[in-house]
Amino acid sequence: MSELFDQFVVEAQELLETAGGALLALEHDPADRASVDELFRAFHTLKGASGLFDMAAFTRLVHAGEDTLSLLRDGRRSMTPELADRLSRALDQCARWVAALEDSGALPADAAQAAETLVRGLSGVSAEGAAGGGEAAGEADAFPWAAALAGEDREAAGVAAAGGVLTAIDYGPDPDCFFTGDDPLALFRRVPDLRWLRIEPAEPLPPLAQMDPYRCLLRFRALSGAAVEAVTPAFRSVPDQVRIGSVKLAPVAVPPPAKPIAMAAPGSLAAAMLEEQARILDLPGSAAERGSRSAAVARAVAAILTALGRPADRAVVTAACGDAGTLRRFLADGPPENSPPEMPVVAEARPASPRRALRVEPERMDALMALVGELSVVKGQLGPLVRRVGDGELTRDMKAFSARLDSLVGDLRHAALRLRLLPLARVFDPLPRLVRDTARRLDKTVELVLDGAETEADKDILDVLGEPLLHLVRNAIDHGIEAPERRAALGKPPGGTLRVHAFQDKGGVVVEVSDDGAGIDPAAMRKAAVAKGLLAPDAAAALGDDDAVRLVFAPGFSTAGSVSDLSGRGVGMDAVRAAVERAGGRVEIASTPGSGTRVRLSLPLTLSITRVVVVEAAGSVYGIPVAVVGGVQRVPRTEIRGVKRAESVVLRDRVVPLVRLRRLLGQPADDGHGQGGGHGRGAGGGADCVVLVELSDGPVAVAVDDVGERADVVLRPMTGVLRGLRGYAGTALLGDGRLILVLDLRELL
């Protein structure tokens, strides 16, 4: 695929995300003009960009969406739930097509058929909107700009004093019309009895340096004295880009002719330029557009007057450029006699330049992070070398150098990591649409509260987080939040609240999904576990409430009374836990029956560099990811209780099962302990070194021979004959050159 095509795919994804957000905002507030414009621009840009490639179905669909949104912009169509649904389906289809383009470089074989179905739906909406806009397509309310024409424009069209019926033409050329042989101005030369023509930007124009002269970004509006039937043939080659209809314009009072420009000689170029500035102020537009024009006109008028040798105070000129009438009176009468000369402008404040984004291939970022990781390892090798040198001035210098190097490598690592960090808004953006669609299907009312979308995490972490987050939100709406009538009976507000909160904590990122729904009933969980054969009745009865709630993570577990296409099959929560734990994170859940449920996802900030606790067992060195380590301590062997072949220990006022790393790895048991425990080197042989590991199923104490330092390592996947070996996350090189195996305790346990 070409670089241009790759750029189209990236920009199309961004435009579709923008369009989706604008559509949700518009559905929430149908009068939001800014959202209409943003949505229209997204469809318009997609249409123009897709036209560069051979994807007729894509172009046709976004063109139909643009036509529908044009009705919204012109006030001939109002936003309805049905229209929002059809536009949403069009955006979803475009997103699927973009994904196919990214994978295979081509649209699916059924793209034309899918586009035809969606275009018919949008065309039906457009036809309904056009028919509902007035008695006929050519009524004045179909061309609001015609009714808003200023008196001098109507006078130019010959209908100022008495009014009259004219034919209105609204032509929005395809941006690539020059490549298809269309010449917009040539079309208007064929219009009979052309009375009035205005050419305006169809959208805000880019800076001059970024403008493409081969793209037509203009909109043409005109009035003709000929009948509609006589005007239509001139545009027969572009019927999908033009609207033509008759308009009846009411008469308006014609103001007396403006006094001639007194500051410039009549008929001079300066007089014509000043009059043109007044005409610019007469142009219709939003308040923001009028404000921008007024400021631009003020600068132009001040420059012209200075060139004529009649400088005026900048504040006076700015005040005079509020509207066309005031400006003409100012130019006719001249500035006040006591108007002070304009002070020289030393430096005019300029708006801050927009931030520019630089796209970098993921492979380059991965290579940079790998180099930073290797540098961290090499830096770690310096410490043992310094200790071997001994004391002396050289040692002090080397220690100072080592400390400085530590600081620089840390800063470099942090800077490189930030290059890969992206805001969680990327995974938050699909949630409003998901909540809207799911709640409507279930006839529930749900308010989504998003907090912390600006929180940043590594791109790989966002990729891991996406699907689990979607499932948790969908599950909360389906099983957590009650139906409105049920909530009302319980004394709750009819609408439920679903909150997604993200923040950084202890070098990682945390996402919490909570609702104010029914919560999880521990008794129902125990009953379901027995019914599914997961637990014996006596084991279920002995299970605490917190442990019973955690049964939702068991494979195939579900308490749903029926299976739907949303959830209820018991294949969701265990998949959520598996995905998060594969990324070195953990999942916690807390629930109160009748009040709601909170699920907490804790993930590392990045997958590129892993922080581990170095442990020893049977003479070999291993690493345990810090993300799952809850603490390290020495436990006297007298406090370890054994039941049959199992052991447990009380840690932090909790009874925690204890396992020995030697046994997990198939290593020989330590002769000093019948159960295979370690001596806890340096502890006199009467205690075991224990690492408390926090897993989603609960805490587990892992007995090891010794515990060493914590180290940042670059985790390498297992290769060769070791590939696929369970219980190991990969290999890593310590700073002193030792190679370690990093354990995956979730699989080992």
N, C-alpha and C positions, 0 to 999 in steps of 0.2 A: 504494500500500500504506500502511496505517496505521502510526503510530509503534509501537503495540503489536505489530503483526505483525513489523516490522523488529527489534524487541527480541527477539521469539521466535526469529528466525533466528539472531541473534548468540549468544544464550544456548544454542540448540540445538547450534551448532557447538562451543561451549566444552564442553558436556556430553558430546558425542560424543567429543571429544578426551580428556576425563577418563575416560570409560568405556573407551576403547581402551587407555589406559595401565593402568587397574585390571585389565582382562582379561588383559593380558600378565603383570602381576605375579602374578595369581591362578593363571595357568597354570604359571608358574615355581614358585610355592609354594602348592599347593592348600589349605594350612591357614591361609593369611593371611586372618584374619577381617576385618581392616580393609579389604582389597581387595574382599571380598564386599559389605560394607556400602556402600563407595563406589560399586561397580557398581550395586547395587540402588537407591541414591539417585538415580543418574543416570537409570536407566530410569523410576523412579517420578516424578521431576520432569518428564521428557519426556512421560510419559503425561498428567500433569495439565496441562502447558502446551499440549500439542497439542489437548487437549479443548476449548480456547477457540475453536478454528477448525474449519472444515469440512474435516477431513482424516482421515476415518474409518480409512483404510488405515494411516496413520502411527500413530494411536492404538492400533489393534488390534495392530500388530506390537510396539510397545514394551510394551503390556500383557502380551502373551504372554511377552516377555522378562522382565518383572517377576515373572510367575507362576513361571517357571523358576528365577529367582534366589531366590524365596521358599523353594523347596525346599532350595536350598543353605544359606540362613540357618537353616532349621529342622533341618538335619542329615539330611534325608531324601534328599539327593542329593549325590554327590561330584563334584568337577571332573574331567573326562576330556578328552582331546584332541578327541573327537567333539563334546562339549558346547561346548568353546572354539571349534571351527570354526563351529558353528551360530550361536553368539552373535556371532562376528566377522562372519559373513555378514549378520546382522540389522543390526549397526552400520554395515556398508558400505552397505547399502541405505538406511538412514536418512540417511547422509551424502549419498548421491546425491539423495535426495528434498529435503534441505535446500538443496542447490545448485540444484535445479530451482525451489524456492520462492523463492530469492533472485533467480533470473533472470526467472521468469515469474509468480510469485505463486501457482502452483497445482502440485499433484502431477501426474506424468505420467498418461496415459490408462490405462496398464497397472498402475497402483499397486495396485489391489485384487487383481489376479491375483498379482502379485509377493508381496504381503503374505500371501495365502492359502497360497502354497507355503512361505514361511518359517515361518508360524505352525504349519503342519502338522508341519514338522520340529521346532520347539521343543515342540509339544504331545506329539510322540512321545517326546522326551527326558524331558519332565515325567512322562508316564505311566510310562515305564520307571523313573524315579526314585521315583515314588510306590509302584509295585508292589514295588520292591526295598527299600523302607524297612521292611517288616515283613510279617507274615502278612496283615494287613488294613489298610486305610487308617485305621482308627480305633484301631490299637494305640497304647499309651502313648508309644512312641518317635516317633510322628507329632505328638505334642503335648508336647514336652519340658517346657514351662512348667508343665503339669499335674502331672507327676511331681515337679517342684521346689517345689511349694506348701509353704508353712510350715504348722506344726501348727495354728495358730489359724485359718488359711484353710480347712484340711481340716475342722476342727471346725465352722466356719460352714457348710460344705457337708454336714455330717452323715456324714463318712466318716473321721474321724480315728482312732478307737480300733480299729474293726473293718475298715476299708478298704471297698471296694465299687466297683461299676461305675457310672459316670456318663457323660453325653454332654457332650463338650467342643465348644466353639464358638470359632472363631478368625476374627474378622471384621475385615477391613481396608477400610473404606469408600473409595470413590473420593473424592479431595479435593474434587471438584465435585458431591458427592452432593446438596447442598442445592439446586442448580440443576436437578437431575433429579427432585426431589420425594421423595427418600429421607430418612428420619429415623432414624438409627441407634438412638437410644434407644427410639423407637416400636416398632422391630422386636423389641427385647428384652422390651418389655412384653407381646408376644404369645407369648413362649417359655413353655411350661408347666413348672411346678415349677422355676423358676429358683432355684438354690441360692447361686450366687456369681458376681460380676461385677467385673471390673477394667478400668479405662480408662487407657491409657498413651499417650504420644506415639509416633507411628509413626516419627518421626525427630527429631533435635534441633530444638527449637523456636527460631525466630528471636527476636531481641529484641522486646520488647513494641511498640516504636514501628514495627517493620517487619511485625508480624503481621497477616495478613488474616483477619478474623473470619468471612469467608464461605467459607473453605477448611477442610475437615475433615482435620486432620493427626493423627488419633487411631487407635488400634488397640483393639478390644474383645475381651476374652477372658472366657469364662463357662463355668460348669458347670451342668448341668440334671439333675434326677433322672428326667426323662422319657426315653423311648426315642428313638433317632435318627430313626425314622420320624415321631414326633410333633413333633420339633423342626424338621425340615427345612422344612415348609410356611411357617414364619414368615419364611424367607429366600428364598422362591421368586423374588422380584423381583431378587435380587442373587446368583445362583448362582456367578458368576465372581469374587466378592469374599469368599467365605466358605468355610471348611472345617469340616465337622461329622463327628464320629466318636465312637465309644465308647472310653472309657479305663477301665482297671482300676487303681485306686490302692491301693498296699499300705498296711497300717496303720502308723501311727507312734505313738511314745510321746507322750502328751499331758502337757506340763509342768504342774506345779501352778500355780494361778492366781497371777498376778503380785501382789506386794504393792501395796496401794493407793498412789497418789501421795501422799506425805506432805507435799510442799511446797505443795500446793494443797488447798483444801477439796474433799472428795469431791462429785462431781456438778457442780462449778463449771465455768465456761467455761475457766478456766486449766488445770484438770485434764484436760479433754477435749483441749485444744490440746497439752498435753505428751504425752498418750497417743498422739495422732495423729503426733507427731514420732517416737515409738518405732516405730509401724507403718511409717513411711516407711523406717526403717532395715531393716525386714524385706523390703522389695521386692527381687526378683532383679535382676541386672544385671551388667555388666562391672566390672572393678576400677576403671576410671576413673569409671564412673557411680556406683559405691558411694562412692568418694572424694569426688565432688562433692556427693552427698547428705549425707554425714557432715559436711562443712564447712557446708552450708546449715542442717542441723539444729542444729549447735552454735551458730550465730548466732541461730537462732530461740529455742532453749532459754535462752541467755544473756539475750536480750531479755525473755522471759516472766518469768524469775526476777527480773530487775531491776525489772520492773513490779510484781511481788509484794512488793518490798521485801526480797528475799533474794538480793542479788547474789553471784555466785560467780566465782572466778578463771577467766579465759578458758581458760588452759591445762588446768585441771581439767575444765571443761565439755567441751573438745575431746577430752580423753582418754576421758571418759565416753560420748561419742557414737560410739565405735568400732562398737558393735553394739547391737541393741535390748535384749538382756538386761542389758548393763552400764548402759545409760541408765536402765532401770527401777529397777535396784538403787540407782543414784545418786540418783534422784528420791525413792525410798522412804526411804533412809537419811539423806539430806541431806548437804550438804558437810561436810568435816572441820571440827572446832571451830576449829582453828588456820588455817583457810583464809584467806589474806590477802584484803583487799578488792581488787576488780578495779581496776587502774590505769586512769585515763581514757585513752581512745584519742585521740591527737591527729589522726592521719590514717592511714587504712587503705590499704595498698598495693593498687592496682588493676592488673589485667593491662592491658598495652598495648592500645589500641584497634586493631582490625584496619585494615590499609591499605585505603582505598577507592579504587576505580578510577573515573575519569571518562571516559566515552566521548565522543569528539569526531569529527564527520564529517570524512572525509579531505579534502574540498574546503576546509574551514576551515584544516586544517594546510597544505595546498598554498598557500593564499593567504598565510598567515603566512610561509612559507618564501620565497615570491616577494617579499614586502615586505622581508624581511631581506636578500635578494639585491640588491634595488634600493638599499637603504640602504648596502650594501657598495660598490656602484658609485659612489654619490654621495659617500661618504666618500673614495673613491680620487681624486675630482676635486679634493679640497682640497689635496693635495700639490703639484700644479703651480701652483696659485694662491699658495701660500705661497712657492714658489721665485721667483715673479714679483715679489713684494713687495720683495725685496732684504733688506738688513740693517737692523737697528734694533730698538728695544724692541718695536714692534708685531709684527715678524717673530718675535721670541722668544716673545711671548705666543701668537701663532698656531701656532707649532710645538708649544708645550706643549698648547694646545687640541687640535691635530691628534693628538698622541700619546694624549691622554686619550680622544678620540673613537675612535681605533683600538682602544683597550682595551675600551671599552664596546661597540662594534659586534662585536668578537670574542666578548665574553661573551654578547651577545644572540644571535649566530649559534649559539654552542655550546649555549645554553639551548634555542633553538628547534629545533635539530637533535635534541637529546635527547628532545624531545616525540615525534619520529617514530621514535625508536630502539626496537626490540623485540628480545628475546633470541632467539638462534638456536634455542632450544628449539622454536620454532614449526615449523621445517623439520626438526629432529631427531626430533620426536615420531613421525612416521610410519615412521621407519627400523626400530625393533624389530619391528614387525609385518611390514614388507617382508622383513627378513632371515629371520624365522621362516617365512613362507610360501614364500619362494623356496628356502631351504635344504631344507624338507620336500619340495618338488616335485622337487628334484634329488638327494634322498637324501644330503645333505651335512650335516655338523655345523659350525656357524659360531657363534663367540662375537663379539658386537658390543660394542665398547668406545666409548662416547661421551665426549668430553672437550671442555669449553668451551661447553656449551649456554647458559651465562649470557652469553656474548659477545654484544654488541649491534650491530645494524646497522639502517639505514633500512628501513622496510617495503617500499619498492620493490626494494631489494636482496634482501630475503628472497623476494619474489615471483620474481625472476630466478633465485635460487639453488635453488629447490625442485625443479624438474624435472631439471636437470643432476645434482644430488646423488642423486636417486633412481636415475638411470641409472648413475652411477658405482658405486653400491652394488650394484645388480643385476648389472652387468657384472663386478664383482669376484667375486661369488659364482659366476656362471655360468662365466666364463673364467679367473679367477685362482686361486681356491682349489680344490685338487684333491679328488677323492673320498676318503673315509676309507681305503679299501684302498690307493689310490695313495700317499697320504701315509705310511701305515705302511711301505710298501715303500721309501720314500725316507728312512725314519728320522725322520719328522716326527710330531708328535702327531696322532691321528686327526681332531681338530677344528681347523679353521682359525680364525684371528683376523682380524677386520676392524675397523680403528680409524678413527674419524672425529674429527678434532681441529680445533677452531676457536680463533682468537685474533685480536686486533687488532695490526696492524703498520704503521708509517709512515702513520698516518691512514687506513688501510683495514682490511678484514677479510679474513682468510685462512682457508680451509677445506682441510684435507688429508685425503684418503681413501687409506689404505694397507692392504695385506693381506700375509700371509706365504705366498702361494701360489706358483704356478709361475713368475711373472714373464713378461716378453716376450722372446722369442728374436730378436735382430736379424737373424740369418741367415734365419729364417722370414719376417720382415717384408720383406727384400730379395727373397726368392723370390716372395712373394705380389705384391709391387709389379710385378715383371716379368711375372708371369702375368696380371695385370689390365691390363697395358699402361700403367701409370702411369709406369714408368721403363724406359729401355733397359738391357740387361744390363750394359754398361760403366759407366753412371751408377750403377746399383745397387751394383756392386762397389766403386765409389769412395766410396760413402756411409758415413760414420762410424756407429758403433753408436748414439750418441745421436740422430742424425738419422734413423736407421732406425726407432728406437722411436717417434719423433714422426710417423711415417707413419700411425699409428692415427687421426690427425686428418684425414687426407685423405678427401674425400667418397667414399662408397661402398666404403671400404677395410675388409676384414675377413679374418682368417685362420681364422675358424671353419670347421670341416669340415662343419657342418650348420646349417640355419636352424631356430630354435625361436621360440616366441612370446615368449621372454625377450630374445633378442639373436641376433646372427649375421648380420644383414642389412646391416651396414656403414653404418647411417644414424644411429648414436648419438653417437659421439665427436665427429664434425664438428659435430653439432647442439649438443653441450655447449660446444664452443669458440665457435661462433657466438653462442650466447646470452650467454656470459660476456663476450665481446668487445664485443657490442652495448651492454653496460652499462658499458663502459670498463674492463673487467678483462682478465686474461690467464690462460692455462692452461699449466702446466708439468707434465712427466711424467718420472719417473725409474724405471728398472726394472733388476733384477738377476735373470737367469735362475736359477730354482731357489730364490730367496729372497723374491721378491715385487715389488710395484709400488706406487709412490706418485704420486698425482695431486694437484697443488696448484692451487687456485682462488684468485686474488687479485682482490678487487673493491674499489671505492671504498666509503667509509662511507655516502655518500649520492649520489643522482643530482640533487639539487636545486641544488647549487653545485659547479661544476667548477673545478679548479685547472689552469691551462694555462701553458705556456711560450710567450711571444710571440716569433715569428720574422718575418723579412722576406724576401721574394723578389720581384724585379722591381718594386720600389717599392710593393708591397702588403703588408699586415700580416695574419698568420694566427696561429692558436693551435694548439698541439699538447698534448693532455692529458698532464699530468704522470704519470699512471698508466702510460703506455707509454714514458716517457723514462728511459733508463738512464744518461745522462750527456751533457754538452756539452763539446766541446773544439775547438781549432783544429789542423788537420792541415796540415803543409807539403805543397804540391802535389807535391813530389818524392817523397813517400811514397805517393802514389796510383798504383796500377798499373792499366793499361788492357789489356784483352784484347778485341779486336774493338771492339764498341760498349759493352761492360760495363766497370765499374770496381770496384775493391776496395781495401780499406785494412786495415792491421793495427791493431786496437784491443784493448787489454787482452790481448795475446798471442793474439788470435783473428783469423783472416782473415774480414773482414766485407764483404759486398757493399755498394757505395756507389751511391746514386741521387741525382739532383739535383732539388730541389723545383721548379725552373723547368720542367724537362722533364715532371715528373709533372702539372703544372698547365697544360701547353701554352703556357707563357710563352716569349718569345724568349730565346735563350741570351745569356749575358754575353760581350761581345766580348773581355774579358780572359782568357777561358778557352775553348778550343776545344770542350770537352765540355759547356759550359753551366754551369760552376761559378761561384760567387760569389767576390768578392775577399776576403771576410772583412774588412769595413770596420774600419779602425784597425789592421790586421795587416800593413800594408805591401804588400798585394797578393800576397804569396807564400804565403798559407795560405787554406784554406777553413774556414768555420765548419761544424762537423759535429754533428748531434744523433744520438746513438745511441738507436735505437728498439728496444725489446724486444718482439717478437711471438712468438706461439706457434710459428711455423715457424722461429724463430731471430732473431738480431739483424740489424738493417739500419742502415747509416749514411746519414743524409739530409743532404745539403749544402744550406745556405741562405746567403743574402747576409749576414744579421746575426741575432744572438740578443739579445732584450731581457729584460725582467723576467718574473717569475712572478706571476700574478694570479689571484685568485678571481673567477669570473664566473658569471652566471646564464645557462645555456645555453638558447637559444630554438630551437625546431625550425624548419626551413626551410618557408616558406609560399609560396603563389602559384605562379608559374612555376618557382620553384626547388625546389618540393616534389619529393622523389624523386631529386634530383640526387645521383649517387653520389660518394663521396669526401669528403662534408662531413657533420659531425655536427650542425651548427647554426650559429647566429650568437650573438654576445655583444658587450656594450658594455664597453669598458675604462673605468678610472677617469678618464682624461683626455678621455672623450667619443668616442674613436675606435671605430668598428664593425669587428669582425674576423669572419672566417670560421674556425670551429674545424674542423680537418681530422680525417677518419677515415682514418688511414694504412693500416689493414687493408684497406680497399677500394681505396685509391689504389695500394697495392703489390700 
